[in-house]
């Protein structure tokens, strides 16, 4: 089944619940410290610590919409499960309007 939606940057901001810098904040050592706080949603992949931002979404449905938006604007991403929050974390170089 295919569904067509128009998702805007404002929708992206409303779907994400939190955002912060990922790159340069030493998440790699923090992840080891917290016993693998982040796990890749795609098995057998490694966490890329080179992304600039991390955004969180509460539900998998929110993730699907955010991922569709990022794909539409040609912004790659990586999805992780955050065991500390129970949310899906999205690594990307896209800032959204949080940094404006």
C-alpha positions in Angstrom: 0.0 0.0 0.0 1.2 3.5 -0.8 0.0 6.6 1.0 0.9 10.1 -0.2 1.2 12.9 2.4 2.5 16.4 2.3 4.8 16.8 5.3 6.3 20.2 6.1 9.3 21.3 8.1 6.8 22.5 10.7 5.3 19.0 10.8 8.8 17.6 11.4 9.2 20.0 14.4 5.8 18.9 15.8 6.6 15.2 15.4 9.9 15.4 17.2 9.8 15.9 21.0 13.4 16.9 21.7 16.6 17.7 19.8 20.3 18.3 20.7 23.7 18.2 19.1 25.1 14.7 18.5 28.4 15.4 16.9 31.2 16.5 19.1 29.3 15.7 22.4 31.1 12.4 23.0 28.0 10.2 22.8 30.2 7.3 22.0 31.7 7.2 25.5 28.4 8.0 27.1 26.7 5.1 25.2 29.4 2.7 26.6 29.0 4.2 30.0 25.2 3.7 30.0 25.5 0.1 28.9 24.4 0.5 25.3 21.8 3.2 25.8 21.3 3.4 22.0 20.6 0.4 19.8 20.3 0.5 16.0 16.8 -0.2 14.7 18.3 -2.0 11.7 20.1 -5.1 13.1 23.8 -5.7 12.4 24.5 -2.0 11.8 26.8 0.2 13.8 26.0 3.6 15.3 27.5 6.4 13.3 28.9 9.0 15.7 29.5 11.5 12.9 26.0 12.9 12.6 25.4 16.5 13.8 22.0 16.3 15.5 19.8 13.8 17.3 16.0 14.2 17.4 13.6 12.0 19.4 10.1 10.9 18.5 7.7 9.1 20.8 6.1 6.5 18.5 7.1 4.4 15.5 4.3 6.1 13.5 6.0 9.5 14.2 9.3 8.0 13.1 7.8 6.8 9.8 6.5 10.3 9.1 9.8 12.0 10.1 11.8 9.5 8.0 9.5 10.2 5.0 10.1 13.9 5.4 13.9 13.5 5.6 13.9 11.2 2.5 11.8 13.8 0.6 14.3 16.5 1.3 17.3 14.2 0.6 18.6 14.2 4.2 19.9 10.9 5.2 19.4 9.6 8.8 20.0 6.7 11.1 17.3 5.5 13.6 18.1 4.2 17.1 16.1 2.9 20.0 16.9 5.0 23.2 16.5 2.7 26.2 16.8 5.6 28.6 13.7 7.3 27.2 11.9 4.5 25.4 11.8 6.7 22.3 13.2 6.4 18.8 16.2 8.6 18.3 17.0 9.9 14.8 20.5 10.9 13.9 20.8 13.3 11.0 22.6 16.5 9.8 19.2 18.2 9.5 18.6 20.7 12.3 14.9 21.4 11.8 13.8 24.8 13.2 15.1 23.9 16.7 18.4 25.7 16.0 16.9 28.8 14.4 
